[in-house]
Amino acid sequence: MNITLANLLPHTITNLTQREIRILRFFIGVLFAIVLAYVANWPFAFITPIFVAKFLGSSKGKLSFKKLVAILLIIVSAFILGGIITRLLLPFPIVFILIMTLLIFWISYWNNSGGNELVITMLLVGFTVIPMMGLLHQDIAHIFTVGFLFSCFVSLVITMLMHELIVDKEIVNDNKKLEENKLTEQLLAEKPERVKFAILSTLMIMPVMIFFFAFNLSSSVLILAFIALLAQKPDLVAGIKGSKALLVGNTIGGLVAIAMYNLLTLAPDFIFLVLLFSCVVISFAQAIFSEKPMVPLYAMAFTTVIILVFGATLSTSDADEKFYTRIVQIACACSYVVFATVVASPLIKKITQA
């Protein structure tokens, strides 16, 4: 017999609606991930609450154990391949750039063909951040790889536990899910322009990547990572409206992070930090599971909040400088993607009208 949180909580809590259950699960899971990341503080621990929020912020049902294991294996493979490419090809810049261009194009093509968003994210991080870390030192790239993979593993475990403890009331019917999958495949099959969209995404990423490698800008790797991820968003490639949404989402996250950071400078206490995060998490949870059209913006904003606040509060020195430097870096990434979208808009119109 499965033991769920519903068996342990008062009867009134078990009468929560589906939306309230998801908000509760998101709140408990993400807050637990935040506290764990602060207490354990392993390398790149802030990745854990980001991915827990990504998993638990989905309206889809829980992932099966087999699928979780498959995702973890794909993540490990992506990072291992990224490390191998870094070690073997980094001394040969031209060959490295050519191989990276082909890889970025393949990832972008898969993304526009309905590939798993998380796997695509991991592949992009593995093929962009690890080589940049390798420019500094191979040991730094190794530390990043181990820390990132461990954070992913912890986030998958937390997600699985939260779904087991706080179970959805509504279970998606397998036949309905099969029909939705067939419809998705049919829609994707009717989009021959996905090759061209993949080319556009590649053209957005590669100039920045070449620029970063040419001038050894390893300290600004966050910009490269953001650009690589944002260039894969279908709503961004679709036009200027999505680019404005990108700026709005990250602006919301930046403003919330600034407010949190200023409050924490007044009361630098761990208990206060947890309470402050509790208010922020529950607020974003209610927004993410609402019916508002701005839901994707809230999810994006929450990721920005975690990156900025963790980066500042875990710094031992120059916290103010690092905090605002990260804000500038994220703003630069957003601005570049918006600029690239504006420049490419005539070509995008030709593609969509073809």
Steps between C-alpha positions, in 0.01 A plus 500: 500500500640839403544746785426853384486834674122479470503218759695714746332839462169619647184422304452863399835504316415184308203688352727737309435558132740376232650850466543535878672160516749606233564831678560317828734249336691778321532700821624213717729351234665824389539636853656170612740515204595859589570416866696188402709695249586764760577253778706252293639768265672265256637648174219646287236402757267775376429281194291270721213740587496624139434152361266401782295809413515403133377145569237584761386810313367286216129425470583155366481187711794353688789349309543125528810361669619359166468842337684670787786254465504552123516878545788465748692271263452744212621788719810304603568405137466863386749622757745219434485572128544872569807423711649272234451762227658762725809292570554375145395791279560815704867516389374509137271810485379467139409133534342571839279780359390284205407208725320731743304659215377159386411399856310824571312462171406140586379601847299790355349274233400244763350777713284617208403137434349453845805387699490482880559852634704388801728278293552783250587733787757255633655450158534874449658548841734208442616629161533869593587542868743208537726613211501854646599360840767295326659823378573590861619157609394141445461453875244782510304333221513173696371669819217662305407169336491307827314775686245550223433128457463449875256794514296344218495166681381661826231696315368182335489321838315790666253515211431127523449518879268799476280321245488190719413696815260750347305314234289659227126445525453494125684234302537557127340219303752303294277502192458876523876542541558274197260709291680818609836349405369400156361850448834652601689273261258593221547872563878461508491303176321795339788737574768460233644839601650353820834462319500871427405585857790282618731700273370823653563374854849390401573839347394665825727285717819446300612865451486553877675173568781583257531848655521355852766247401701755301525737798498232773196646679461211743392731781186591303398145419151570640429721197594223258290243688195728505530584131532131409188414700290800398575450130320166520168647612239458225311814609819703466576370152140572406537877523555821690211441741682208657818706533312768693359227724856383563600844625188529715555160663862564588419855614242362743755251632767769528274736696395225741864397547606860569225535762601170665868589497442841660286341772766238565769766538287655775444165676774253396352201682439150363155468661397830348635386161287182517190698600563749220542221247180341634303814414660523157453130417134490599433820303664363187329162549158665493596697190654201316191284556255771401313531171668830417678536163812621685566160660819432293631843605456418869692173459780688322499771769527245781808345338658846483423559868673177607809565288541857626423446869705181532793660319501794740421333833754219455779745414757553773620834363387772259140376521358831381727511196429139404125544545471799268754353258272199454205730437699678229604164349141375480390835355773473234387149406137609470593810301709298256220249438252784446745671261562177310125437474441851364778464243375157393129595494484553119640150445263359762201649318611341175531163673161513670322622187660241272 
